[in-house]
Amino acid sequence: CDEYSQKCLCNEGYHGTDCSQSGCSHGCNEPHGTCYDGVCYCAPNYSGETCNSVGCPNECFGNGRCEAGSQVCHCNPGWGGDDCGTKTCSGDLKDCSNHGLCNNGTCKCNSGYSGSDCSQIEGMQHNCAKACTSKCLALCNDVYLDKGMHASRECYNTCNRKCIPNCATDAEHLRP
């Protein structure tokens, strides 16, 4: 300590009236970082020795590319959310074929649909070509009651377009 000024000149990494407290010599870009025992601990989206590097949320969890200027994650296919930390149902799951809800990469199908991508119409196994009409009419009856004839017709046509290929696929598996 300087006897004349009665102040201590602390070595790098220490501060306080008697230089007994360790600190971060270059600061931690407060409030974006906090110094503890001579080490900066950075707030989310900040990194570096002094917390002065701005980044993307959770560094996009490694599931995307960070646009440094805007701190926005651009997610890889199959990932979404602000930080690319949520699995999506795109790609092979076809966004649940618009017949279900995506829950972190898994489709939960609406009633009447099944399969990992909700593209299969339930009950369309053996000899399903004959059953398509009745199954589609049953599925679209509620649409008719709720939204009228036009929406019901659209539901029925969409159902049949999906039902017939399912039948063809099932029939091929059943051939000896």
N, CA, C and O of each residue as an XYZ file, in Angstrom:
704
protein
N       0.838     -1.179      0.000
C       0.000      0.000      0.000
C       0.883      1.243      0.000
O       1.986      1.229      0.547
N       0.410      2.279     -0.595
C       1.112      3.549     -0.665
C       0.931      4.271      0.672
O      -0.189      4.599      1.065
N       2.050      4.515      1.365
C       1.971      5.137      2.671
C       1.462      6.568      2.597
O       0.778      7.030      3.511
N       1.785      7.268      1.525
C       1.388      8.669      1.404
C      -0.126      8.798      1.188
O      -0.784      9.583      1.869
N      -0.690      8.008      0.216
C      -2.128      8.130     -0.091
C      -2.978      7.197      0.769
O      -4.201      7.322      0.817
N      -2.322      6.274      1.437
C      -3.011      5.277      2.249
C      -3.950      4.386      1.414
O      -4.958      3.884      1.913
N      -3.594      4.206      0.136
C      -4.365      3.345     -0.751
C      -3.464      2.236     -1.248
O      -2.267      2.414     -1.471
N      -4.090      1.084     -1.413
C      -3.352     -0.057     -1.944
C      -3.488     -0.103     -3.454
O      -4.573      0.133     -3.984
N      -2.414     -0.399     -4.146
C      -2.428     -0.646     -5.585
C      -2.420     -2.158     -5.753
O      -1.405     -2.816     -5.521
N      -3.531     -2.686     -6.148
C      -3.705     -4.144     -6.170
C      -3.102     -4.777     -7.413
O      -3.066     -4.171     -8.484
N      -2.633     -5.999     -7.251
C      -2.165     -6.796     -8.385
C      -3.361     -7.161     -9.257
O      -4.507     -7.145     -8.807
N      -3.068     -7.489    -10.513
C      -4.133     -7.852    -11.451
C      -4.941     -9.025    -10.889
O      -4.385    -10.011    -10.405
N      -6.260     -8.892    -10.966
C      -7.149     -9.944    -10.487
C      -7.605     -9.744     -9.051
O      -8.392    -10.542     -8.541
N      -7.126     -8.690     -8.384
C      -7.520     -8.422     -6.996
C      -7.969     -6.980     -6.858
O      -7.526     -6.107     -7.604
N      -8.868     -6.731     -5.882
C      -9.328     -5.378     -5.620
C      -9.789     -5.284     -4.168
O      -9.709     -6.254     -3.415
N     -10.271     -4.107     -3.788
C     -10.700     -3.866     -2.418
C      -9.712     -2.967     -1.706
O      -8.623     -2.705     -2.218
N     -10.083     -2.496     -0.532
C      -9.211     -1.565      0.192
C      -7.898     -2.209      0.591
O      -6.871     -1.537      0.686
N      -7.934     -3.524      0.827
C      -6.694     -4.209      1.211
C      -6.258     -5.248      0.175
O      -5.403     -6.085      0.463
N      -6.844     -5.201     -1.039
C      -6.516     -6.106     -2.153
C      -6.770     -7.579     -1.834
O      -6.118     -8.463     -2.389
N      -7.721     -7.833     -0.937
C      -7.976     -9.222     -0.547
C      -9.093     -9.871     -1.373
O      -9.302    -11.082     -1.302
N      -9.796     -9.065     -2.143
C     -10.900     -9.622     -2.928
C     -10.420     -9.883     -4.358
O      -9.822     -9.030     -5.014
N     -10.717    -11.110     -4.805
C     -10.326    -11.406     -6.183
C     -11.401    -10.876     -7.105
O     -12.578    -10.865     -6.745
N     -11.020    -10.446     -8.262
C     -11.960     -9.873     -9.203
C     -11.517    -10.129    -10.621
O     -10.499    -10.777    -10.869
N     -12.273     -9.627    -11.515
C     -11.981     -9.769    -12.932
C     -11.373     -8.456    -13.386
O     -12.035     -7.419    -13.372
N     -10.117     -8.503    -13.787
C      -9.358     -7.285    -14.037
C      -9.952     -6.413    -15.135
O      -9.825     -5.191    -15.071
N     -10.587     -6.992    -16.127
C     -11.142     -6.193    -17.221
C     -12.653     -6.076    -17.130
O     -13.291     -5.629    -18.083
N     -13.233     -6.462    -16.016
C     -14.673     -6.407    -15.842
C     -15.362     -7.522    -16.619
O     -14.728     -8.292    -17.340
N     -16.654     -7.584    -16.451
C     -17.437     -8.661    -17.095
C     -18.589     -8.110    -17.915
O     -19.617     -8.768    -18.069
N     -18.419     -6.881    -18.450
C     -19.450     -6.289    -19.292
C     -20.795     -6.267    -18.565
O     -21.832     -6.601    -19.139
N     -20.758     -5.864    -17.283
C     -21.965     -5.805    -16.489
C     -23.042     -5.008    -17.223
O     -22.694     -3.993    -17.826
N     -24.271     -5.370    -17.220
C     -24.924     -6.447    -16.475
C     -24.935     -7.793    -17.215
O     -25.667     -8.702    -16.823
N     -24.140     -7.928    -18.271
C     -24.164     -9.146    -19.087
C     -23.233    -10.229    -18.557
O     -23.117    -11.301    -19.151
N     -22.578     -9.949    -17.452
C     -21.714    -10.927    -16.828
C     -21.478    -10.574    -15.380
O     -21.646     -9.426    -14.969
N     -21.083    -11.579    -14.602
C     -20.814    -11.389    -13.182
C     -19.476    -12.028    -12.863
O     -19.176    -13.135    -13.310
N     -18.689    -11.325    -12.094
C     -17.386    -11.836    -11.706
C     -17.499    -12.617    -10.401
O     -18.099    -12.146     -9.435
N     -16.925    -13.797    -10.382
C     -16.882    -14.603     -9.159
C     -15.545    -15.318     -9.115
O     -15.208    -16.083    -10.018
N     -14.798    -15.068     -8.075
C     -13.489    -15.692     -7.890
C     -12.571    -15.487     -9.092
O     -11.825    -16.386     -9.480
N     -12.638    -14.302     -9.668
C     -11.741    -13.978    -10.762
C     -12.165    -14.500    -12.122
O     -11.401    -14.404    -13.083
N     -13.370    -15.052    -12.223
C     -13.859    -15.595    -13.491
C     -15.187    -14.928    -13.831
O     -16.044    -14.763    -12.963
N     -15.357    -14.544    -15.096
C     -16.619    -13.963    -15.551
C     -17.601    -15.072    -15.899
O     -17.271    -16.010    -16.624
N     -18.815    -14.947    -15.368
C     -19.912    -15.856    -15.707
C     -20.921    -15.031    -16.499
O     -21.491    -14.064    -15.993
N     -21.128    -15.431    -17.745
C     -21.892    -14.621    -18.690
C     -23.379    -14.944    -18.667
O     -23.785    -16.081    -18.426
N     -24.183    -13.906    -18.924
C     -25.631    -14.059    -19.073
C     -25.915    -14.771    -20.396
O     -25.055    -14.817    -21.275
N     -27.129    -15.329    -20.538
C     -27.477    -15.977    -21.805
C     -27.248    -15.035    -22.989
O     -27.499    -13.833    -22.898
N     -26.774    -15.595    -24.089
C     -26.479    -14.899    -25.348
C     -25.187    -14.095    -25.303
O     -24.857    -13.413    -26.274
N     -24.441    -14.159    -24.188
C     -23.151    -13.482    -24.087
C     -22.082    -14.514    -23.778
O     -22.330    -15.485    -23.064
N     -20.889    -14.297    -24.324
C     -19.796    -15.235    -24.087
C     -18.476    -14.485    -24.164
O     -18.446    -13.274    -24.386
N     -17.402    -15.209    -23.982
C     -16.064    -14.631    -24.023
C     -15.517    -14.423    -22.629
O     -16.240    -14.519    -21.637
N     -14.234    -14.137    -22.569
C     -13.549    -13.962    -21.284
C     -14.142    -12.824    -20.468
O     -14.154    -12.883    -19.238
N     -14.635    -11.787    -21.143
C     -15.218    -10.642    -20.442
C     -16.699    -10.453    -20.792
O     -17.244     -9.367    -20.593
N     -17.347    -11.485    -21.303
C     -18.781    -11.468    -21.640
C     -19.130    -10.372    -22.632
O     -20.224     -9.812    -22.569
N     -18.228    -10.058    -23.538
C     -18.490     -8.990    -24.503
C     -18.856     -9.522    -25.887
O     -19.114     -8.732    -26.796
N     -18.885    -10.819    -26.063
C     -19.299    -11.383    -27.345
C     -20.778    -11.724    -27.280
O     -21.219    -12.473    -26.408
N     -21.540    -11.163    -28.219
C     -22.976    -11.406    -28.259
C     -23.235    -12.561    -29.217
O     -22.666    -12.610    -30.308
N     -24.100    -13.495    -28.804
C     -24.402    -14.654    -29.639
C     -25.888    -14.932    -29.669
O     -26.700    -14.117    -29.232
N     -26.223    -16.078    -30.183
C     -27.617    -16.497    -30.297
C     -28.057    -17.222    -29.026
O     -27.225    -17.689    -28.249
N     -29.379    -17.312    -28.821
C     -29.884    -18.028    -27.651
C     -29.362    -19.461    -27.611
O     -29.529    -20.218    -28.567
N     -28.739    -19.819    -26.517
C     -28.190    -21.163    -26.287
C     -27.309    -21.639    -27.432
O     -27.155    -22.840    -27.656
N     -26.730    -20.677    -28.158
C     -25.874    -20.988    -29.313
C     -26.558    -21.954    -30.270
O     -25.910    -22.797    -30.891
N     -27.868    -21.820    -30.379
C     -28.717    -22.618    -31.279
C     -28.619    -24.118    -30.981
O     -28.942    -24.943    -31.836
N     -28.177    -24.468    -29.777
C     -28.053    -25.867    -29.340
C     -27.291    -26.736    -30.330
O     -27.379    -27.963    -30.280
N     -26.548    -26.108    -31.223
C     -25.819    -26.887    -32.235
C     -26.739    -27.425    -33.328
O     -26.309    -28.214    -34.169
N     -28.004    -27.000    -33.321
C     -28.971    -27.492    -34.304
C     -29.308    -26.430    -35.347
O     -30.343    -26.507    -36.010
N     -28.433    -25.447    -35.485
C     -28.685    -24.397    -36.452
C     -27.482    -23.484    -36.571
O     -26.443    -23.711    -35.950
N     -27.641    -22.444    -37.384
C     -26.579    -21.485    -37.641
C     -26.991    -20.157    -37.023
O     -28.126    -19.710    -37.181
N     -26.057    -19.537    -36.318
C     -26.318    -18.264    -35.647
C     -25.962    -17.110    -36.574
O     -24.847    -17.038    -37.092
N     -26.912    -16.216    -36.777
C     -26.639    -14.985    -37.521
C     -26.185    -13.950    -36.498
O     -26.994    -13.387    -35.761
N     -24.884    -13.713    -36.469
C     -24.282    -12.906    -35.408
C     -24.840    -11.494    -35.331
O     -25.062    -10.989    -34.231
N     -25.070    -10.849    -36.449
C     -25.537     -9.467    -36.431
C     -26.881     -9.298    -35.751
O     -27.099     -8.323    -35.031
N     -27.779    -10.238    -35.974
C     -29.129    -10.114    -35.414
C     -29.370    -11.067    -34.248
O     -30.436    -11.023    -33.634
N     -28.408    -11.923    -33.930
C     -28.535    -12.932    -32.871
C     -29.765    -13.809    -33.084
O     -30.499    -14.108    -32.142
N     -29.979    -14.217    -34.333
C     -31.114    -15.056    -34.693
C     -30.592    -16.413    -35.157
O     -29.656    -16.497    -35.952
N     -31.218    -17.472    -34.645
C     -30.869    -18.829    -35.060
C     -31.617    -19.194    -36.334
O     -32.817    -18.946    -36.448
N     -30.913    -19.776    -37.280
C     -31.517    -20.353    -38.486
C     -31.373    -21.862    -38.330
O     -30.284    -22.414    -38.492
N     -32.485    -22.522    -38.013
C     -32.470    -23.930    -37.605
C     -32.276    -24.886    -38.779
O     -32.728    -24.634    -39.896
N     -31.593    -25.988    -38.491
C     -31.449    -27.081    -39.446
C     -32.799    -27.770    -39.596
O     -33.644    -27.669    -38.707
N     -33.017    -28.477    -40.722
C     -34.278    -29.218    -40.879
C     -34.511    -30.161    -39.698
O     -33.592    -30.827    -39.222
N     -35.746    -30.199    -39.246
C     -36.106    -31.053    -38.124
C     -36.021    -30.359    -36.775
O     -36.320    -30.959    -35.743
N     -35.606    -29.074    -36.783
C     -35.458    -28.317    -35.532
C     -36.141    -26.970    -35.664
O     -36.190    -26.407    -36.757
N     -36.673    -26.441    -34.561
C     -37.348    -25.150    -34.573
C     -37.239    -24.457    -33.242
O     -36.539    -24.922    -32.343
N     -37.936    -23.335    -33.113
C     -37.892    -22.528    -31.905
C     -36.851    -21.435    -32.027
O     -36.015    -21.465    -32.930
N     -36.899    -20.460    -31.112
C     -35.952    -19.345    -31.140
C     -34.513    -19.813    -31.014
O     -33.601    -19.171    -31.535
N     -34.303    -20.939    -30.318
C     -32.947    -21.427    -30.073
C     -32.679    -22.782    -30.734
O     -31.698    -23.446    -30.400
N     -33.539    -23.196    -31.666
C     -33.403    -24.480    -32.376
C     -33.353    -25.656    -31.409
O     -32.721    -26.674    -31.695
N     -34.011    -25.519    -30.277
C     -33.983    -26.578    -29.274
C     -35.217    -27.462    -29.273
O     -35.358    -28.320    -28.402
N     -36.120    -27.266    -30.242
C     -37.348    -28.049    -30.281
C     -37.390    -28.866    -31.563
O     -37.245    -28.326    -32.660
N     -37.589    -30.171    -31.417
C     -37.733    -31.016    -32.602
C     -39.052    -30.688    -33.278
O     -40.063    -30.457    -32.615
N     -39.031    -30.671    -34.598
C     -40.256    -30.414    -35.354
C     -40.695    -31.708    -36.035
O     -40.014    -32.730    -35.950
N     -41.807    -31.650    -36.692
C     -42.335    -32.817    -37.405
C     -42.259    -32.604    -38.913
O     -43.088    -33.128    -39.658
N     -41.271    -31.840    -39.362
C     -41.099    -31.647    -40.802
C     -40.341    -32.848    -41.370
O     -40.007    -33.780    -40.638
N     -40.075    -32.822    -42.655
C     -39.349    -33.913    -43.297
C     -40.187    -35.160    -43.403
O     -41.306    -35.114    -43.915
N     -39.664    -36.287    -42.924
C     -40.349    -37.579    -43.039
C     -41.715    -37.575    -42.357
O     -42.605    -38.322    -42.764
N     -41.894    -36.752    -41.331
C     -43.174    -36.738    -40.613
C     -44.209    -35.830    -41.279
O     -45.351    -35.763    -40.825
N     -43.826    -35.138    -42.342
C     -44.753    -34.357    -43.173
C     -45.662    -33.442    -42.355
O     -46.835    -33.275    -42.689
N     -45.128    -32.850    -41.290
C     -45.927    -31.982    -40.407
C     -47.217    -32.668    -39.971
O     -48.282    -32.053    -39.905
N     -47.091    -33.961    -39.677
C     -48.211    -34.794    -39.200
C     -49.355    -34.856    -40.218
O     -50.501    -35.124    -39.857
N     -49.034    -34.606    -41.494
C     -49.995    -34.708    -42.601
C     -51.257    -33.873    -42.352
O     -52.318    -34.167    -42.904
N     -51.140    -32.849    -41.534
C     -52.281    -32.001    -41.164
C     -53.398    -32.784    -40.476
O     -54.555    -32.364    -40.488
N     -53.046    -33.923    -39.874
C     -54.033    -34.736    -39.150
C     -53.555    -35.055    -37.742
O     -53.902    -36.097    -37.188
N     -52.760    -34.163    -37.161
C     -52.280    -34.380    -35.806
C     -51.493    -33.180    -35.319
O     -51.309    -32.201    -36.043
N     -51.035    -33.271    -34.085
C     -50.237    -32.218    -33.466
C     -48.829    -32.739    -33.229
O     -48.635    -33.900    -32.867
N     -47.857    -31.872    -33.435
C     -46.456    -32.229    -33.222
C     -46.070    -31.898    -31.786
O     -46.315    -30.790    -31.309
N     -45.462    -32.871    -31.097
C     -44.988    -32.665    -29.737
C     -43.522    -33.057    -29.695
O     -43.189    -34.228    -29.513
N     -42.643    -32.067    -29.864
C     -41.195    -32.261    -29.811
C     -40.733    -33.419    -30.696
O     -39.991    -34.295    -30.252
N     -41.177    -33.412    -31.939
C     -40.710    -34.389    -32.912
C     -41.548    -35.639    -33.020
O     -41.186    -36.549    -33.765
N     -42.656    -35.720    -32.304
C     -43.541    -36.887    -32.365
C     -44.956    -36.413    -32.675
O     -45.468    -35.483    -32.052
N     -45.583    -37.084    -33.663
C     -46.950    -36.725    -34.027
C     -47.949    -37.412    -33.099
O     -47.837    -38.608    -32.828
N     -48.919    -36.653    -32.619
C     -50.067    -37.200    -31.897
C     -51.245    -37.018    -32.826
O     -51.722    -35.905    -33.045
N     -51.709    -38.141    -33.374
C     -52.710    -38.110    -34.447
C     -54.110    -37.801    -33.937
O     -54.491    -38.174    -32.828
N     -54.871    -37.097    -34.797
C     -56.285    -36.857    -34.533
C     -57.032    -38.183    -34.642
O     -56.547    -39.135    -35.254
N     -58.204    -38.228    -34.047
C     -59.042    -39.416    -34.109
C     -59.313    -39.776    -35.563
O     -59.641    -38.909    -36.373
N     -59.175    -41.059    -35.890
C     -59.419    -41.542    -37.245
C     -58.155    -41.670    -38.072
O     -58.207    -42.167    -39.197
N     -56.994    -41.225    -37.530
C     -55.734    -41.290    -38.260
C     -54.671    -41.950    -37.385
O     -54.721    -41.887    -36.157
N     -53.714    -42.581    -38.048
C     -52.633    -43.242    -37.311
C     -51.362    -43.201    -38.157
O     -51.346    -42.628    -39.246
N     -50.316    -43.806    -37.649
C     -49.018    -43.820    -38.313
C     -48.115    -42.762    -37.724
O     -48.587    -41.816    -37.094
N     -46.818    -42.916    -37.924
C     -45.871    -41.967    -37.352
C     -46.089    -40.558    -37.887
O     -45.763    -39.586    -37.207
N     -46.639    -40.430    -39.104
C     -46.902    -39.121    -39.685
C     -48.401    -38.820    -39.825
O     -48.784    -37.872    -40.511
N     -49.241    -39.626    -39.175
C     -50.709    -39.447    -39.173
C     -51.314    -39.503    -40.577
O     -52.363    -38.908    -40.822
N     -50.666    -40.208    -41.490
C     -51.174    -40.260    -42.860
C     -52.071    -41.469    -43.112
O     -52.741    -41.540    -44.143
N     -52.087    -42.410    -42.187
C     -52.895    -43.617    -42.371
C     -54.296    -43.397    -41.809
O     -54.456    -42.905    -40.692
N     -55.295    -43.760    -42.582
C     -56.670    -43.691    -42.110
C     -56.937    -44.994    -41.366
O     -56.795    -46.082    -41.925
N     -57.325    -44.870    -40.098
C     -57.533    -46.070    -39.277
C     -58.647    -46.935    -39.848
O     -59.621    -46.425    -40.400
N     -58.498    -48.235    -39.712
C     -59.510    -49.181    -40.143
C     -59.426    -49.529    -41.618
O     -60.326    -50.177    -42.152
N     -58.358    -49.108    -42.283
C     -58.240    -49.355    -43.715
C     -57.231    -50.481    -43.974
O     -56.234    -50.268    -44.663
N     -57.479    -51.664    -43.432
C     -56.572    -52.775    -43.659
C     -57.077    -53.637    -44.813
O     -57.143    -53.155    -45.944
N     -57.430    -54.882    -44.565
C     -57.820    -55.823    -45.609
C     -59.072    -55.358    -46.336
O     -60.022    -54.884    -45.713
N     -59.070    -55.496    -47.650
C     -60.199    -55.136    -48.506
C     -60.685    -53.712    -48.247
O     -61.888    -53.448    -48.243
N     -59.761    -52.821    -48.035
C     -60.156    -51.467    -47.644
C     -60.751    -50.669    -48.784
O     -61.443    -49.683    -48.528
N     -60.515    -51.044    -50.025
C     -61.076    -50.268    -51.137
C     -62.590    -50.176    -51.015
O     -63.169    -49.132    -51.314
N     -63.236    -51.247    -50.582
C     -64.692    -51.231    -50.404
C     -65.078    -50.378    -49.204
O     -66.169    -49.810    -49.164
N     -64.199    -50.292    -48.246
C     -64.527    -49.576    -47.014
C     -64.226    -48.081    -47.094
O     -64.669    -47.323    -46.232
N     -63.477    -47.639    -48.116
C     -63.105    -46.219    -48.196
C     -64.322    -45.305    -48.161
O     -64.350    -44.332    -47.408
N     -65.323    -45.616    -48.971
C     -66.490    -44.747    -49.048
C     -67.157    -44.599    -47.689
O     -67.405    -43.482    -47.236
N     -67.446    -45.712    -47.041
C     -68.148    -45.623    -45.757
C     -67.270    -44.985    -44.680
O     -67.759    -44.206    -43.862
N     -65.985    -45.310    -44.675
C     -65.083    -44.734    -43.669
C     -64.972    -43.220    -43.866
O     -65.020    -42.459    -42.900
N     -64.823    -42.791    -45.117
C     -64.703    -41.356    -45.380
C     -66.005    -40.623    -45.074
O     -65.977    -39.501    -44.568
N     -67.137    -41.239    -45.372
C     -68.415    -40.618    -45.035
C     -68.539    -40.450    -43.526
O     -68.996    -39.413    -43.045
N     -68.131    -41.474    -42.784
C     -68.209    -41.397    -41.319
C     -67.273    -40.314    -40.775
O     -67.653    -39.546    -39.891
N     -66.047    -40.256    -41.307
C     -65.089    -39.246    -40.837
C     -65.567    -37.833    -41.152
O     -65.344    -36.916    -40.361
N     -66.221    -37.647    -42.297
C     -66.591    -36.307    -42.744
C     -67.991    -35.887    -42.296
O     -68.401    -34.756    -42.555
N     -68.724    -36.766    -41.636
C     -70.059    -36.421    -41.155
C     -70.010    -35.253    -40.173
O     -70.832    -34.340    -40.260
N     -69.059    -35.270    -39.242
C     -68.934    -34.172    -38.276
C     -68.583    -32.861    -38.971
O     -69.025    -31.791    -38.552
N     -67.783    -32.949    -40.040
C     -67.438    -31.746    -40.802
C     -68.711    -31.163    -41.417
O     -68.907    -29.948    -41.417
N     -69.565    -32.030    -41.937
C     -70.829    -31.582    -42.514
C     -71.680    -30.859    -41.460
O     -72.238    -29.793    -41.719
N     -71.766    -31.460    -40.278
C     -72.584    -30.876    -39.213
C     -72.023    -29.532    -38.735
O     -72.776    -28.611    -38.422
N     -70.682    -29.434    -38.683
C     -70.040    -28.212    -38.177
C     -69.877    -27.127    -39.237
O     -70.049    -25.944    -38.944
N     -69.540    -27.532    -40.495
C     -69.132    -26.539    -41.486
C     -69.921    -26.571    -42.789
O     -69.708    -25.725    -43.658
N     -70.815    -27.518    -42.936
C     -71.668    -27.526    -44.115
C     -71.186    -28.437    -45.230
O     -70.161    -29.111    -45.125
N     -71.973    -28.430    -46.312
C     -71.777    -29.355    -47.426
C     -70.444    -29.153    -48.148
O     -69.756    -30.128    -48.453
N     -70.072    -27.909    -48.424
C     -68.840    -27.663    -49.173
C     -67.620    -28.232    -48.432
O     -66.801    -28.931    -49.028
N     -67.505    -27.933    -47.147
C     -66.378    -28.442    -46.349
C     -66.441    -29.954    -46.237
O     -65.405    -30.617    -46.249
N     -67.643    -30.510    -46.127
C     -67.792    -31.964    -46.037
C     -67.348    -32.640    -47.334
O     -66.683    -33.676    -47.302
N     -67.714    -32.054    -48.470
C     -67.307    -32.616    -49.772
C     -65.784    -32.587    -49.907
O     -65.178    -33.549    -50.379
N     -65.168    -31.471    -49.486
C     -63.709    -31.360    -49.539
C     -63.063    -32.415    -48.632
O     -62.078    -33.048    -49.013
N     -63.617    -32.597    -47.441
C     -63.124    -33.616    -46.508
C     -63.216    -35.002    -47.148
O     -62.269    -35.787    -47.093
N     -64.373    -35.293    -47.757
C     -64.598    -36.604    -48.369
C     -63.613    -36.854    -49.521
O     -63.034    -37.936    -49.616
N     -63.423    -35.862    -50.387
C     -62.501    -36.029    -51.518
C     -61.069    -36.225    -51.034
O     -60.350    -37.077    -51.557
N     -60.651    -35.449    -50.044
C     -59.303    -35.597    -49.479
C     -59.139    -36.969    -48.840
O     -58.113    -37.627    -49.016
N     -60.148    -37.392    -48.103
C     -60.109    -38.703    -47.449
C     -59.950    -39.812    -48.487
O     -59.113    -40.699    -48.320
N     -60.735    -39.770    -49.543
C     -60.648    -40.804    -50.580
C     -59.300    -40.793    -51.281
O     -58.752    -41.853    -51.586
N     -58.753    -39.594    -51.542
C     -57.429    -39.516    -52.184
C     -56.362    -40.172    -51.312
O     -55.407    -40.751    -51.830
N     -56.518    -40.083    -50.004
C     -55.541    -40.701    -49.104
C     -55.857    -42.170    -48.860
O     -54.953    -42.981    -48.662
N     -57.122    -42.504    -48.874
C     -57.548    -43.865    -48.573
C     -57.118    -44.842    -49.663
O     -56.582    -45.909    -49.362
N     -57.346    -44.490    -50.915
C     -57.062    -45.401    -52.020
C     -55.580    -45.779    -52.077
O     -55.288    -46.968    -52.211
N     -54.621    -44.844    -51.985
C     -53.207    -45.266    -51.971
C     -52.872    -46.169    -50.779
O     -52.059    -47.085    -50.906
N     -53.498    -45.912    -49.615
C     -53.283    -46.786    -48.464
C     -53.752    -48.188    -48.783
O     -53.105    -49.166    -48.409
N     -54.887    -48.292    -49.480
C     -55.422    -49.604    -49.849
C     -54.454    -50.315    -50.776
O     -54.173    -51.500    -50.597
N     -53.938    -49.587    -51.777
C     -53.021    -50.200    -52.732
C     -51.772    -50.695    -52.022
O     -51.270    -51.780    -52.315
N     -51.271    -49.892    -51.085
C     -50.079    -50.299    -50.335
C     -50.385    -51.537    -49.506
O     -49.597    -52.483    -49.491
N     -51.533    -51.540    -48.809
C     -51.900    -52.690    -47.986
C     -52.080    -53.929    -48.848
O     -51.642    -55.014    -48.464
N     -52.727    -53.786    -50.024
C     -52.993    -54.932    -50.886
C     -51.674    -55.548    -51.375
O     -51.570    -56.771    -51.477
N     -50.668    -54.717    -51.678
C     -49.387    -55.251    -52.129
C     -48.739    -56.089    -51.044
O     -48.109    -57.102    -51.346
N     -48.879    -55.693    -49.795
C     -48.291    -56.456    -48.682
C     -49.013    -57.783    -48.478
O     -48.429    -58.725    -47.943
N     -50.272    -57.871    -48.896
C     -51.065    -59.075    -48.664
C     -50.907    -60.122    -49.768
O     -51.310    -61.270    -49.587
N     -50.324    -59.741    -50.912
C     -50.174    -60.693    -52.015
C     -49.191    -61.788    -51.624
O     -48.200    -61.520    -50.944
N     -49.464    -63.048    -52.060
C     -48.536    -64.155    -51.740
C     -47.255    -64.075    -52.532
O     -46.380    -64.927    -52.378
